[in-house]
Amino acid sequence: MTYPFVPPTPASAKRRKWPWIAGGAGVFVLLLCGIGAISAAGGGDGSDPVVPEEPAAAVATSPKKAAPKRATPGIGAPVKDGDFQFTVTGMKCGVAKVGNQYFGEKAQGQFCLVSVQVKNVGDEAQTLIDSVQKAFDAKGTEYSVDSGAAIYANEEQQVFFEDVNPGNTVRGKLVFDVPKGTKLTTLELHDSMFSGGVKVALK
């Protein structure tokens, strides 16, 4: 029995197909990798890639400067409390006695005489009261006026417990009986016992 003749397939032709198959598979894999990388960069939803923001540089802010403390007015500077404008014109301490050779008062420690000028800047008469005025030393110790001694210190013109009419100016001495060696640094002046008062430096 005879069989039809079938020519053999050249081995070289079979071997030539494998490089094309392998190359196509490699290109396909590269395409898949490229698409995956693009999708990952784009967030996978077609939106623009999110770029992380760099932290903003801290803005240097200088601390707020405290408002300068207002200096307390001193001797010679007019100050106002209520209807009275006060001007302290001087101070003398170390006084042992006030009055004359016949009548007067001796200090327990020493008298400090504070000369003041008072003007009524209101629109009605106002009584000037020395007992509501105060003095302080550097430690903040408060001293009251010696009204009895003030009568002798103001022999020429009694101004305290007297009415001062609008526009008028009076002059007198506030008397403080303080321990020897005490240095008064501040005066607190009031137009009445209910006023807030105003401070004057005696340095």
N, CA and C atoms as an extended XYZ file, in Angstrom:
609
Properties=species:S:1:pos:R:3:atomname:S:1:resname:S:1:resid:I:1 pbc="F F F"
N         0.877       -1.199        0.000 N   MET     1
C         0.000        0.000        0.000 CA  MET     1
C         0.892        1.219        0.000 C   MET     1
N         0.504        2.122       -0.863 N   THR     2
C         1.319        3.342       -0.977 CA  THR     2
C         0.593        4.522       -0.398 C   THR     2
N         1.326        5.470        0.187 N   TYR     3
C         0.758        6.699        0.829 CA  TYR     3
C         1.164        7.903        0.027 C   TYR     3
N         0.280        8.875        0.029 N   PRO     4
C         0.658       10.093       -0.738 CA  PRO     4
C         1.850       10.771       -0.087 C   PRO     4
N         2.614       11.359       -0.888 N   PHE     5
C         3.848       11.999       -0.404 CA  PHE     5
C         3.539       13.385        0.166 C   PHE     5
N         3.900       13.551        1.476 N   VAL     6
C         3.699       14.855        2.162 CA  VAL     6
C         5.069       15.434        2.413 C   VAL     6
N         5.328       16.570        1.816 N   PRO     7
C         6.681       17.149        2.012 CA  PRO     7
C         6.865       17.610        3.457 C   PRO     7
N         7.995       17.350        4.051 N   PRO     8
C         8.262       17.729        5.457 CA  PRO     8
C         8.335       19.240        5.650 C   PRO     8
N         7.806       19.729        6.813 N   THR     9
C         7.829       21.182        7.134 CA  THR     9
C         9.214       21.551        7.591 C   THR     9
N         9.751       22.536        6.961 N   PRO    10
C        11.130       22.901        7.361 CA  PRO    10
C        11.152       23.370        8.812 C   PRO    10
N        12.132       22.885        9.550 N   ALA    11
C        12.268       23.260       10.975 CA  ALA    11
C        12.588       24.721       11.141 C   ALA    11
N        13.259       25.268       10.133 N   SER    12
C        13.635       26.684       10.249 CA  SER    12
C        12.434       27.589       10.233 C   SER    12
N        11.346       27.193        9.510 N   ALA    13
C        10.130       28.024        9.442 CA  ALA    13
C         9.455       28.055       10.787 C   ALA    13
N         9.429       26.923       11.532 N   LYS    14
C         8.813       26.894       12.843 CA  LYS    14
C         9.575       27.770       13.815 C   LYS    14
N        10.925       27.691       13.651 N   ARG    15
C        11.728       28.467       14.595 CA  ARG    15
C        11.576       29.962       14.372 C   ARG    15
N        11.258       30.397       13.125 N   ARG    16
C        11.123       31.831       12.863 CA  ARG    16
C         9.877       32.436       13.502 C   ARG    16
N         8.834       31.627       13.781 N   LYS    17
C         7.594       32.166       14.384 CA  LYS    17
C         7.789       32.569       15.837 C   LYS    17
N         8.624       31.889       16.591 N   TRP    18
C         8.757       32.147       18.034 CA  TRP    18
C         9.301       33.534       18.341 C   TRP    18
N        10.269       34.024       17.598 N   PRO    19
C        10.710       35.416       17.915 CA  PRO    19
C         9.591       36.429       17.760 C   PRO    19
N         8.745       36.274       16.772 N   TRP    20
C         7.631       37.235       16.589 CA  TRP    20
C         6.630       37.128       17.731 C   TRP    20
N         6.351       35.899       18.135 N   ILE    21
C         5.402       35.711       19.240 CA  ILE    21
C         5.962       36.304       20.523 C   ILE    21
N         7.229       35.988       20.782 N   ALA    22
C         7.848       36.513       22.019 CA  ALA    22
C         7.933       38.036       21.988 C   ALA    22
N         8.275       38.606       20.817 N   GLY    23
C         8.361       40.070       20.707 CA  GLY    23
C         7.004       40.725       20.900 C   GLY    23
N         5.958       40.130       20.312 N   GLY    24
C         4.611       40.692       20.492 CA  GLY    24
C         4.162       40.650       21.936 C   GLY    24
N         4.479       39.561       22.620 N   ALA    25
C         4.108       39.454       24.034 CA  ALA    25
C         4.836       40.494       24.864 C   ALA    25
N         6.118       40.726       24.525 N   GLY    26
C         6.888       41.733       25.273 CA  GLY    26
C         6.322       43.123       25.069 C   GLY    26
N         5.965       43.435       23.804 N   VAL    27
C         5.381       44.761       23.527 CA  VAL    27
C         4.068       44.907       24.267 C   VAL    27
N         3.261       43.859       24.316 N   PHE    28
C         1.983       43.907       25.017 CA  PHE    28
C         2.178       44.174       26.512 C   PHE    28
N         3.164       43.478       27.080 N   VAL    29
C         3.455       43.680       28.509 CA  VAL    29
C         3.901       45.106       28.771 C   VAL    29
N         4.743       45.654       27.891 N   LEU    30
C         5.211       47.043       28.054 CA  LEU    30
C         4.048       48.023       27.962 C   LEU    30
N         3.127       47.751       27.027 N   LEU    31
C         1.952       48.621       26.891 CA  LEU    31
C         1.120       48.593       28.155 C   LEU    31
N         0.903       47.401       28.709 N   LEU    32
C         0.132       47.289       29.951 CA  LEU    32
C         0.800       48.053       31.084 C   LEU    32
N         2.129       47.926       31.185 N   CYS    33
C         2.863       48.636       32.246 CA  CYS    33
C         2.751       50.145       32.071 C   CYS    33
N         2.822       50.594       30.820 N   GLY    34
C         2.709       52.035       30.557 CA  GLY    34
C         1.347       52.574       30.917 C   GLY    34
N         0.308       51.837       30.557 N   ILE    35
C        -1.054       52.272       30.882 CA  ILE    35
C        -1.252       52.308       32.394 C   ILE    35
N        -0.720       51.296       33.087 N   GLY    36
C        -0.848       51.271       34.543 CA  GLY    36
C        -0.139       52.449       35.200 C   GLY    36
N         1.044       52.803       34.663 N   ALA    37
C         1.789       53.935       35.239 CA  ALA    37
C         1.047       55.243       35.024 C   ALA    37
N         0.469       55.407       33.825 N   ILE    38
C        -0.296       56.629       33.527 CA  ILE    38
C        -1.517       56.714       34.426 C   ILE    38
N        -2.198       55.585       34.611 N   SER    39
C        -3.384       55.583       35.472 CA  SER    39
C        -3.015       55.934       36.903 C   SER    39
N        -1.890       55.387       37.385 N   ALA    40
C        -1.473       55.671       38.767 CA  ALA    40
C        -1.113       57.135       38.933 C   ALA    40
N        -0.432       57.701       37.941 N   ALA    41
C        -0.045       59.115       38.038 CA  ALA    41
C        -1.256       60.015       37.976 C   ALA    41
N        -2.268       59.635       37.233 N   GLY    42
C        -3.447       60.478       37.080 CA  GLY    42
C        -4.497       60.231       38.116 C   GLY    42
N        -4.219       59.418       39.112 N   GLY    43
C        -5.187       59.187       40.183 CA  GLY    43
C        -6.184       58.114       39.841 C   GLY    43
N        -6.100       57.557       38.603 N   GLY    44
C        -7.004       56.465       38.256 CA  GLY    44
C        -8.376       56.920       37.860 C   GLY    44
N        -8.684       58.249       37.942 N   ASP    45
C       -10.031       58.701       37.594 CA  ASP    45
C       -10.016       59.756       36.507 C   ASP    45
N        -8.882       59.895       35.831 N   GLY    46
C        -8.816       60.869       34.740 CA  GLY    46
C        -8.573       62.276       35.195 C   GLY    46
N        -8.438       62.475       36.504 N   SER    47
C        -8.217       63.830       36.997 CA  SER    47
C        -6.739       64.156       36.949 C   SER    47
N        -6.419       65.444       37.125 N   ASP    48
C        -5.036       65.880       37.109 CA  ASP    48
C        -4.310       65.311       38.314 C   ASP    48
N        -3.041       65.035       38.167 N   PRO    49
C        -2.291       64.481       39.303 CA  PRO    49
C        -2.231       65.475       40.454 C   PRO    49
N        -2.340       64.941       41.667 N   VAL    50
C        -2.312       65.769       42.862 CA  VAL    50
C        -0.876       65.978       43.293 C   VAL    50
N        -0.471       67.236       43.329 N   VAL    51
C         0.895       67.571       43.741 CA  VAL    51
C         0.836       68.047       45.182 C   VAL    51
N         1.523       67.395       46.099 N   PRO    52
C         1.472       67.824       47.510 CA  PRO    52
C         2.031       69.227       47.668 C   PRO    52
N         1.299       70.033       48.421 N   GLU    53
C         1.726       71.404       48.641 CA  GLU    53
C         2.863       71.444       49.649 C   GLU    53
N         3.784       72.347       49.377 N   GLU    54
C         4.873       72.534       50.320 CA  GLU    54
C         4.357       73.334       51.503 C   GLU    54
N         4.811       73.015       52.714 N   PRO    55
C         4.343       73.779       53.880 CA  PRO    55
C         4.720       75.241       53.757 C   PRO    55
N         3.732       76.098       54.020 N   ALA    56
C         3.992       77.533       53.918 CA  ALA    56
C         4.992       77.947       54.989 C   ALA    56
N         5.865       78.818       54.593 N   ALA    57
C         6.871       79.306       55.541 CA  ALA    57
C         6.188       80.091       56.646 C   ALA    57
N         6.586       79.853       57.867 N   ALA    58
C         6.003       80.563       59.007 CA  ALA    58
C         6.300       82.048       58.896 C   ALA    58
N         5.259       82.839       59.046 N   VAL    59
C         5.423       84.286       58.964 CA  VAL    59
C         5.933       84.785       60.307 C   VAL    59
N         7.070       85.415       60.259 N   ALA    60
C         7.655       85.938       61.494 CA  ALA    60
C         6.873       87.150       61.960 C   ALA    60
N         6.357       87.066       63.161 N   THR    61
C         5.599       88.190       63.711 CA  THR    61
C         6.309       88.701       64.941 C   THR    61
N         6.514       89.969       64.976 N   SER    62
C         7.177       90.569       66.126 CA  SER    62
C         6.162       90.775       67.242 C   SER    62
N         6.562       90.544       68.480 N   PRO    63
C         5.627       90.730       69.595 CA  PRO    63
C         5.159       92.168       69.683 C   PRO    63
N         3.885       92.328       70.091 N   LYS    64
C         3.338       93.671       70.195 CA  LYS    64
C         4.053       94.450       71.288 C   LYS    64
N         4.407       95.639       70.933 N   LYS    65
C         5.065       96.491       71.911 CA  LYS    65
C         4.028       97.067       72.864 C   LYS    65
N         4.353       96.990       74.134 N   ALA    66
C         3.449       97.549       75.136 CA  ALA    66
C         3.410       99.061       75.001 C   ALA    66
N         2.214       99.597       75.195 N   ALA    67
C         2.073      101.053       75.111 CA  ALA    67
C         2.927      101.707       76.189 C   ALA    67
N         3.640      102.740       75.803 N   PRO    68
C         4.489      103.399       76.794 CA  PRO    68
C         3.682      103.934       77.961 C   PRO    68
N         4.212      103.702       79.141 N   LYS    69
C         3.518      104.145       80.345 CA  LYS    69
C         3.573      105.661       80.428 C   LYS    69
N         2.405      106.266       80.655 N   ARG    70
C         2.336      107.717       80.726 CA  ARG    70
C         2.954      108.199       82.034 C   ARG    70
N         3.848      109.166       81.915 N   ALA    71
C         4.538      109.688       83.091 CA  ALA    71
C         3.572      110.496       83.945 C   ALA    71
N         3.739      110.381       85.275 N   THR    72
C         2.917      111.157       86.197 CA  THR    72
C         3.355      112.612       86.161 C   THR    72
N         2.411      113.554       86.015 N   PRO    73
C         2.773      114.973       86.007 CA  PRO    73
C         3.528      115.339       87.281 C   PRO    73
N         4.412      116.296       87.175 N   GLY    74
C         5.223      116.675       88.311 CA  GLY    74
C         4.943      118.089       88.789 C   GLY    74
N         5.852      118.592       89.609 N   ILE    75
C         5.721      119.938       90.159 CA  ILE    75
C         5.728      120.959       89.023 C   ILE    75
N         4.761      121.865       89.081 N   GLY    76
C         4.638      122.893       88.051 CA  GLY    76
C         3.674      122.545       86.930 C   GLY    76
N         3.239      121.294       86.863 N   ALA    77
C         2.311      120.867       85.803 CA  ALA    77
C         0.879      120.939       86.309 C   ALA    77
N        -0.009      121.653       85.618 N   PRO    78
C        -1.412      121.709       86.057 CA  PRO    78
C        -2.113      120.375       85.815 C   PRO    78
N        -2.889      119.943       86.790 N   VAL    79
C        -3.667      118.707       86.669 CA  VAL    79
C        -5.101      118.997       87.101 C   VAL    79
N        -6.028      118.238       86.566 N   LYS    80
C        -7.440      118.523       86.829 CA  LYS    80
C        -8.129      117.327       87.459 C   LYS    80
N        -8.945      117.628       88.474 N   ASP    81
C        -9.827      116.628       89.057 CA  ASP    81
C       -11.155      117.316       89.349 C   ASP    81
N       -12.195      116.864       88.690 N   GLY    82
C       -13.500      117.502       88.862 CA  GLY    82
C       -13.458      118.953       88.429 C   GLY    82
N       -13.907      119.858       89.307 N   ASP    83
C       -13.968      121.288       88.974 CA  ASP    83
C       -12.720      122.050       89.398 C   ASP    83
N       -11.735      121.366       89.930 N   PHE    84
C       -10.519      122.050       90.375 CA  PHE    84
C        -9.328      121.689       89.485 C   PHE    84
N        -8.560      122.709       89.168 N   GLN    85
C        -7.276      122.505       88.493 CA  GLN    85
C        -6.173      122.805       89.510 C   GLN    85
N        -5.364      121.796       89.789 N   PHE    86
C        -4.309      121.920       90.791 CA  PHE    86
C        -2.956      122.096       90.111 C   PHE    86
N        -2.128      122.924       90.722 N   THR    87
C        -0.732      123.034       90.306 CA  THR    87
C         0.130      123.038       91.566 C   THR    87
N         0.946      122.000       91.718 N   VAL    88
C         1.871      121.951       92.851 CA  VAL    88
C         3.069      122.824       92.499 C   VAL    88
N         3.364      123.785       93.355 N   THR    89
C         4.445      124.733       93.045 CA  THR    89
C         5.711      124.493       93.863 C   THR    89
N         5.663      123.620       94.878 N   GLY    90
C         6.870      123.336       95.654 CA  GLY    90
C         6.571      122.491       96.868 C   GLY    90
N         7.651      121.994       97.509 N   MET    91
C         7.505      121.198       98.721 CA  MET    91
C         8.719      121.441       99.620 C   MET    91
N         8.458      121.538      100.912 N   LYS    92
C         9.525      121.714      101.898 CA  LYS    92
C         9.280      120.766      103.063 C   LYS    92
N        10.270      119.907      103.344 N   CYS    93
C        10.159      118.965      104.457 CA  CYS    93
C        11.177      119.323      105.545 C   CYS    93
N        11.106      118.593      106.655 N   GLY    94
C        12.041      118.838      107.750 CA  GLY    94
C        11.640      119.994      108.639 C   GLY    94
N        10.386      120.439      108.538 N   VAL    95
C         9.906      121.556      109.360 CA  VAL    95
C         9.435      121.009      110.701 C   VAL    95
N         9.957      121.551      111.793 N   ALA    96
C         9.621      121.046      113.121 CA  ALA    96
C         8.381      121.698      113.705 C   ALA    96
N         8.080      122.930      113.290 N   LYS    97
C         6.949      123.660      113.864 CA  LYS    97
C         6.373      124.619      112.835 C   LYS    97
N         5.070      124.827      112.870 N   VAL    98
C         4.402      125.822      112.021 CA  VAL    98
C         3.685      126.819      112.934 C   VAL    98
N         3.552      128.035      112.474 N   GLY    99
C         2.905      129.082      113.267 CA  GLY    99
C         3.905      130.170      113.597 C   GLY    99
N         3.605      130.949      114.643 N   ASN   100
C         4.496      132.017      115.078 CA  ASN   100
C         5.007      131.731      116.479 C   ASN   100
N         5.653      132.724      117.057 N   GLN   101
C         6.233      132.507      118.379 CA  GLN   101
C         5.193      132.360      119.485 C   GLN   101
N         3.986      132.774      119.187 N   TYR   102
C         2.934      132.715      120.200 CA  TYR   102
C         2.003      131.520      120.007 C   TYR   102
N         1.683      131.293      118.787 N   PHE   103
C         0.745      130.212      118.493 CA  PHE   103
C         1.335      129.328      117.375 C   PHE   103
N         1.116      128.080      117.504 N   GLY   104
C         1.617      127.167      116.484 CA  GLY   104
C         1.408      125.723      116.883 C   GLY   104
N         2.044      124.850      116.141 N   GLU   105
C         1.923      123.411      116.391 CA  GLU   105
C         3.238      122.737      116.028 C   GLU   105
N         3.668      121.844      116.899 N   LYS   106
C         4.896      121.101      116.663 CA  LYS   106
C         4.587      119.768      115.995 C   LYS   106
N         5.501      119.328      115.173 N   ALA   107
C         5.319      118.056      114.455 CA  ALA   107
C         5.651      116.877      115.354 C   ALA   107
N         4.948      115.802      115.185 N   GLN   108
C         5.298      114.561      115.875 CA  GLN   108
C         6.615      114.018      115.311 C   GLN   108
N         6.743      114.124      113.983 N   GLY   109
C         7.982      113.724      113.315 CA  GLY   109
C         8.594      114.939      112.636 C   GLY   109
N         8.114      115.210      111.429 N   GLN   110
C         8.495      116.409      110.680 CA  GLN   110
C         7.308      116.830      109.816 C   GLN   110
N         7.194      118.109      109.591 N   PHE   111
C         6.167      118.595      108.680 CA  PHE   111
C         6.735      118.688      107.266 C   PHE   111
N         5.922      118.237      106.315 N   CYS   112
C         6.204      118.485      104.891 CA  CYS   112
C         5.135      119.436      104.406 C   CYS   112
N         5.557      120.605      103.945 N   LEU   113
C         4.622      121.615      103.459 CA  LEU   113
C         4.617      121.581      101.939 C   LEU   113
N         3.458      121.281      101.366 N   VAL   114
C         3.315      121.217       99.902 CA  VAL   114
C         2.505      122.427       99.452 C   VAL   114
N         3.129      123.289       98.678 N   SER   115
C         2.459      124.493       98.188 CA  SER   115
C         1.658      124.164       96.935 C   SER   115
N         0.380      124.569       96.938 N   VAL   116
C        -0.489      124.284       95.792 CA  VAL   116
C        -1.236      125.546       95.355 C   VAL   116
N        -1.542      125.559       94.077 N   GLN   117
C        -2.364      126.617       93.479 CA  GLN   117
C        -3.601      125.928       92.923 C   GLN   117
N        -4.763      126.424       93.303 N   VAL   118
C        -6.012      125.750       92.931 CA  VAL   118
C        -6.931      126.736       92.215 C   VAL   118
N        -7.388      126.336       91.030 N   LYS   119
C        -8.305      127.167       90.249 CA  LYS   119
C        -9.620      126.425       90.038 C   LYS   119
N       -10.733      127.137       90.228 N   ASN   120
C       -12.046      126.546       89.972 CA  ASN   120
C       -12.334      126.691       88.478 C   ASN   120
N       -12.344      125.571       87.772 N   VAL   121
C       -12.601      125.586       86.326 CA  VAL   121
C       -14.029      125.151       86.021 C   VAL   121
N       -14.868      125.040       87.068 N   GLY   122
C       -16.260      124.659       86.870 CA  GLY   122
C       -17.144      125.873       86.673 C   GLY   122
N       -18.445      125.668       86.809 N   ASP   123
C       -19.398      126.761       86.597 CA  ASP   123
C       -20.187      127.093       87.862 C   ASP   123
N       -19.715      126.628       89.013 N   GLU   124
C       -20.335      126.972       90.284 CA  GLU   124
C       -19.291      126.900       91.399 C   GLU   124
N       -19.608      127.483       92.524 N   ALA   125
C       -18.658      127.519       93.641 CA  ALA   125
C       -18.372      126.104       94.146 C   ALA   125
N       -17.140      125.896       94.571 N   GLN   126
C       -16.716      124.584       95.061 CA  GLN   126
C       -15.875      124.779       96.314 C   GLN   126
N       -16.102      123.942       97.322 N   THR   127
C       -15.356      124.039       98.576 CA  THR   127
C       -14.048      123.265       98.478 C   THR   127
N       -12.950      123.928       98.838 N   LEU   128
C       -11.638      123.287       98.823 CA  LEU   128
C       -11.397      122.659      100.199 C   LEU   128
N       -11.250      121.352      100.228 N   ILE   129
C       -11.092      120.611      101.481 CA  ILE   129
C        -9.704      119.988      101.526 C   ILE   129
N        -8.920      120.318      102.534 N   ASP   130
C        -7.562      119.768      102.594 CA  ASP   130
C        -7.527      118.339      103.120 C   ASP   130
N        -8.507      117.944      103.912 N   SER   131
C        -8.483      116.619      104.533 CA  SER   131
C        -8.680      115.467      103.543 C   SER   131
N        -9.111      115.763      102.312 N   VAL   132
C        -9.286      114.690      101.325 CA  VAL   132
C        -8.041      114.510      100.461 C   VAL   132
N        -7.028      115.317      100.685 N   GLN   133
C        -5.792      115.214       99.923 CA  GLN   133
C        -4.873      114.188      100.604 C   GLN   133
N        -4.077      113.482       99.814 N   LYS   134
C        -3.231      112.401      100.345 CA  LYS   134
C        -1.812      112.514       99.796 C   LYS   134
N        -0.876      111.976      100.559 N   ALA   135
C         0.518      111.907      100.114 CA  ALA   135
C         1.033      110.489      100.322 C   ALA   135
N         2.036      110.092       99.505 N   PHE   136
C         2.596      108.737       99.575 CA  PHE   136
C         4.114      108.808       99.499 C   PHE   136
N         4.759      107.838      100.156 N   ASP   137
C         6.202      107.724      100.007 CA  ASP   137
C         6.519      106.669       98.954 C   ASP   137
N         7.796      106.369       98.784 N   ALA   138
C         8.210      105.443       97.729 CA  ALA   138
C         7.686      104.029       97.953 C   ALA   138
N         7.390      103.665       99.210 N   LYS   139
C         6.873      102.328       99.509 CA  LYS   139
C         5.355      102.248       99.359 C   LYS   139
N         4.707      103.393       99.084 N   GLY   140
C         3.256      103.398       98.945 CA  GLY   140
C         2.523      103.666      100.236 C   GLY   140
N         3.259      104.010      101.290 N   THR   141
C         2.605      104.342      102.562 CA  THR   141
C         1.826      105.640      102.408 C   THR   141
N         0.579      105.641      102.866 N   GLU   142
C        -0.307      106.802      102.698 CA  GLU   142
C        -0.279      107.689      103.948 C   GLU   142
N        -0.239      109.001      103.696 N   TYR   143
C        -0.253      109.983      104.779 CA  TYR   143
C        -1.392      110.971      104.551 C   TYR   143
N        -2.067      111.317      105.644 N   SER   144
C        -3.174      112.271      105.561 CA  SER   144
C        -2.702      113.660      105.979 C   SER   144
N        -3.512      114.652      105.643 N   VAL   145
C        -3.194      116.042      105.960 CA  VAL   145
C        -3.438      116.322      107.442 C   VAL   145
N        -2.573      117.135      108.030 N   ASP   146
C        -2.777      117.625      109.395 CA  ASP   146
C        -3.503      118.963      109.272 C   ASP   146
N        -4.842      118.927      109.338 N   SER   147
C        -5.642      120.146      109.128 CA  SER   147
C        -5.393      121.186      110.222 C   SER   147
N        -5.126      120.726      111.468 N   GLY   148
C        -4.849      121.671      112.545 CA  GLY   148
C        -3.576      122.449      112.279 C   GLY   148
N        -2.524      121.758      111.833 N   ALA   149
C        -1.267      122.426      111.516 CA  ALA   149
C        -1.414      123.327      110.291 C   ALA   149
N        -2.321      122.949      109.370 N   ALA   150
C        -2.514      123.751      108.157 CA  ALA   150
C        -3.059      125.135      108.481 C   ALA   150
N        -3.808      125.264      109.583 N   ILE   151
C        -4.335      126.573      109.977 CA  ILE   151
C        -3.176      127.538      110.265 C   ILE   151
N        -2.132      127.042      110.929 N   TYR   152
C        -0.981      127.881      111.262 CA  TYR   152
C        -0.062      128.086      110.065 C   TYR   152
N        -0.001      127.068      109.195 N   ALA   153
C         0.855      127.196      108.014 CA  ALA   153
C         0.266      128.156      106.991 C   ALA   153
N        -1.046      128.390      107.059 N   ASN   154
C        -1.714      129.283      106.111 CA  ASN   154
C        -2.280      130.512      106.836 C   ASN   154
N        -1.487      131.105      107.701 N   GLU   155
C        -1.972      132.247      108.487 CA  GLU   155
C        -2.383      133.424      107.600 C   GLU   155
N        -1.634      133.638      106.534 N   GLU   156
C        -1.902      134.810      105.705 CA  GLU   156
C        -3.205      134.671      104.919 C   GLU   156
N        -3.540      133.479      104.503 N   GLN   157
C        -4.757      133.267      103.714 CA  GLN   157
C        -5.310      131.877      104.006 C   GLN   157
N        -6.446      131.844      104.657 N   GLN   158
C        -7.103      130.575      104.928 CA  GLN   158
C        -7.902      130.175      103.681 C   GLN   158
N        -7.440      129.122      103.019 N   VAL   159
C        -8.075      128.727      101.759 CA  VAL   159
C        -8.875      127.433      101.890 C   VAL   159
N        -8.572      126.650      102.910 N   PHE   160
C        -9.238      125.363      103.036 CA  PHE   160
C       -10.561      125.489      103.782 C   PHE   160
N       -11.500      124.693      103.385 N   PHE   161
C       -12.885      124.733      103.869 CA  PHE   161
C       -13.540      126.066      103.499 C   PHE   161
N       -13.048      126.658      102.443 N   GLU   162
C       -13.609      127.897      101.911 CA  GLU   162
C       -14.131      127.637      100.503 C   GLU   162
N       -15.187      128.360      100.114 N   ASP   163
C       -15.720      128.235       98.756 CA  ASP   163
C       -14.841      129.010       97.779 C   ASP   163
N       -14.589      128.387       96.636 N   VAL   164
C       -13.833      129.035       95.561 CA  VAL   164
C       -14.794      129.219       94.392 C   VAL   164
N       -15.025      130.453       94.011 N   ASN   165
C       -15.963      130.734       92.926 CA  ASN   165
C       -15.371      130.377       91.565 C   ASN   165
N       -16.223      130.140       90.555 N   PRO   166
C       -15.741      129.793       89.216 CA  PRO   166
C       -14.772      130.841       88.683 C   PRO   166
N       -13.643      130.359       88.153 N   GLY   167
C       -12.636      131.246       87.576 CA  GLY   167
C       -11.630      131.768       88.573 C   GLY   167
N       -11.893      131.662       89.868 N   ASN   168
C       -10.961      132.170       90.887 CA  ASN   168
C        -9.850      131.158       91.173 C   ASN   168
N        -8.697      131.689       91.588 N   THR   169
C        -7.531      130.877       91.938 CA  THR   169
C        -7.084      131.218       93.356 C   THR   169
N        -6.814      130.203       94.169 N   VAL   170
C        -6.315      130.398       95.536 CA  VAL   170
C        -5.008      129.639       95.692 C   VAL   170
N        -4.226      130.051       96.684 N   ARG   171
C        -2.933      129.406       96.947 CA  ARG   171
C        -2.833      129.071       98.426 C   ARG   171
N        -2.287      127.898       98.719 N   GLY   172
C        -2.152      127.500      100.112 CA  GLY   172
C        -1.132      126.399      100.272 C   GLY   172
N        -1.005      125.909      101.501 N   LYS   173
C        -0.047      124.842      101.807 CA  LYS   173
C        -0.773      123.658      102.438 C   LYS   173
N        -0.504      122.499      101.891 N   LEU   174
C        -0.964      121.252      102.493 CA  LEU   174
C         0.117      120.802      103.466 C   LEU   174
N        -0.281      120.396      104.672 N   VAL   175
C         0.694      120.041      105.708 CA  VAL   175
C         0.552      118.552      106.053 C   VAL   175
N         1.672      117.850      105.960 N   PHE   176
C         1.701      116.423      106.300 CA  PHE   176
C         2.718      116.213      107.420 C   PHE   176
N         2.277      115.573      108.503 N   ASP   177
C         3.157      115.238      109.618 CA  ASP   177
C         3.632      113.806      109.414 C   ASP   177
N         4.888      113.637      109.010 N   VAL   178
C         5.422      112.312      108.669 CA  VAL   178
C         6.677      112.034      109.500 C   VAL   178
N         7.071      110.762      109.616 N   PRO   179
C         8.287      110.439      110.374 CA  PRO   179
C         9.520      111.121      109.779 C   PRO   179
N        10.459      111.424      110.663 N   LYS   180
C        11.698      112.047      110.193 CA  LYS   180
C        12.414      111.121      109.206 C   LYS   180
N        12.951      111.698      108.179 N   GLY   181
C        13.637      110.925      107.144 CA  GLY   181
C        12.733      110.448      106.025 C   GLY   181
N        11.410      110.595      106.197 N   THR   182
C        10.463      110.167      105.158 CA  THR   182
C        10.532      111.115      103.962 C   THR   182
N        10.530      110.522      102.773 N   LYS   183
C        10.530      111.310      101.545 CA  LYS   183
C         9.222      111.059      100.799 C   LYS   183
N         8.419      112.087      100.717 N   LEU   184
C         7.162      111.964       99.974 CA  LEU   184
C         7.466      111.998       98.479 C   LEU   184
N         6.835      111.079       97.747 N   THR   185
C         7.095      110.973       96.304 CA  THR   185
C         5.886      111.302       95.441 C   THR   185
N         4.690      111.155       96.013 N   THR   186
C         3.475      111.344       95.213 CA  THR   186
C         2.402      112.033       96.034 C   THR   186
N         1.667      112.913       95.365 N   LEU   187
C         0.519      113.598       95.973 CA  LEU   187
C        -0.724      113.201       95.192 C   LEU   187
N        -1.815      112.909       95.910 N   GLU   188
C        -3.087      112.580       95.262 CA  GLU   188
C        -4.092      113.660       95.642 C   GLU   188
N        -4.540      114.394       94.644 N   LEU   189
C        -5.392      115.571       94.872 CA  LEU   189
C        -6.821      115.298       94.432 C   LEU   189
N        -7.784      115.800       95.225 N   HIS   190
C        -9.210      115.574       94.973 CA  HIS   190
C        -9.974      116.897       95.053 C   HIS   190
N       -10.986      117.021       94.204 N   ASP   191
C       -11.836      118.219       94.317 CA  ASP   191
C       -12.941      117.991       95.345 C   ASP   191
N       -13.161      116.727       95.736 N   SER   192
C       -14.138      116.397       96.782 CA  SER   192
C       -13.815      115.013       97.307 C   SER   192
N       -14.479      114.599       98.358 N   MET   193
C       -14.201      113.288       98.948 CA  MET   193
C       -14.677      112.140       98.069 C   MET   193
N       -15.503      112.419       97.077 N   PHE   194
C       -16.032      111.362       96.230 CA  PHE   194
C       -15.370      111.306       94.847 C   PHE   194
N       -14.396      112.164       94.585 N   SER   195
C       -13.779      112.192       93.262 CA  SER   195
C       -12.707      111.106       93.126 C   SER   195
N       -12.339      110.842       91.886 N   GLY   196
C       -11.326      109.804       91.620 CA  GLY   196
C        -9.925      110.251       91.994 C   GLY   196
N        -9.656      111.549       91.945 N   GLY   197
C        -8.342      112.056       92.301 CA  GLY   197
C        -7.371      112.038       91.127 C   GLY   197
N        -6.307      112.823       91.263 N   VAL   198
C        -5.271      112.888       90.244 CA  VAL   198
C        -3.927      112.934       90.969 C   VAL   198
N        -2.928      112.244       90.417 N   LYS   199
C        -1.637      112.122       91.088 CA  LYS   199
C        -0.598      113.081       90.491 C   LYS   199
N         0.272      113.559       91.379 N   VAL   200
C         1.362      114.449       90.994 CA  VAL   200
C         2.651      113.892       91.614 C   VAL   200
N         3.702      113.812       90.822 N   ALA   201
C         4.994      113.350       91.326 CA  ALA   201
C         5.689      114.482       92.052 C   ALA   201
N         6.239      114.180       93.220 N   LEU   202
C         6.911      115.191       94.021 CA  LEU   202
C         8.424      115.092       93.938 C   LEU   202
N         8.948      114.253       93.043 N   LYS   203
C        10.395      114.076       92.912 CA  LYS   203
C        11.030      115.314       92.249 C   LYS   203
